[in-house]
Amino acid sequence: MFVAVTMAKCAPKLGVNGGVLRPELIIGKYGVTAIFLLSGLSLEVSELKHAIGNMKLNALIQFISFLAWPFLVGLPLVGLLG
């Protein structure tokens, strides 16, 4: 952390949008992907097996997220705003 802050203090032009490092592309496109990948790789196999085995809960969450929520919240909002 100390090195990163020191480098930012010494050469701030490297990290601006459109600069040499192009942080708007790296962080926006690849940073989030890397975080999710590293988070997934850190899970233990036993945790994954337990999560996969709980299919009823998984199906309920998928139903609420993709079917119930858009109709119960999205359609009334479209009616109010549109």
N, C-alpha and C positions, 0 to 999 in steps of 0.2 A: 504494500500500500504506500509506503514511504517513497519507493522508487517511482511509482505511477504519479504521485502528487508532485514530486520534484521534477519529473519530465514535463508534466503539464505546465508547471510554473516556468520552466526554462524555454520550452518550445510550444506555446499554445496554438500556433498555426497548424500544427500537425493534426489536431483533433477537431477543427472547425468543419462544418458542412462544406463539401467540395474540396477539402484539403487532401494532402497526400494519403492519409490513412482511410479516407472515405467512410467515416463512422456511420453515416446515414444508410449506407448499403450493408455494411458488415453487421451492425447491431440490428437493424430493421429486418433483414432477411435471414441472417445466419445465427444471430445471438440467441433469439428465442428458441430456435431449433436446437441449438447446442445445450441450452439449459434443460429443455424437456428430455433430450437424449441422455444427458448425464444423470438427471433425476431418475429416469427409468432404469438405467444401468446400475444404479445404486440399490435398487430393490432386491430383497432376498427372494430366492426361488420359492421358499415356503409361503411368503406373503402373496406371491403371484398365484400360487396354487389355491390358496384360501380365497382370494378375490375371484378367481375364475369359477370356483365351486359355488359361489353365492349368486346363481343365475337369476333367481326370483327378484332379488334386490336390484341387480343390474337391469333387468327388463323393466322394472318399475321406474327407475331413474331415466332410462331411455324414453319410455312412454311420456313421462312428465316433461322432459326436456324438449322433445321434438313434436309431440302431438298436443298435449294438454295446455302447456304454457302458451304457445302461439295462439290457440283458439280462445283461451280464457282471458288472456291479457292483451294479446296483439290485436285481435279484431275489435274489441271495445276501444282501444286507443286509436285505431284507424278511424273508427266512427266518430270519435270526439275531435280528432285533429283534422280529419279530411272532410 
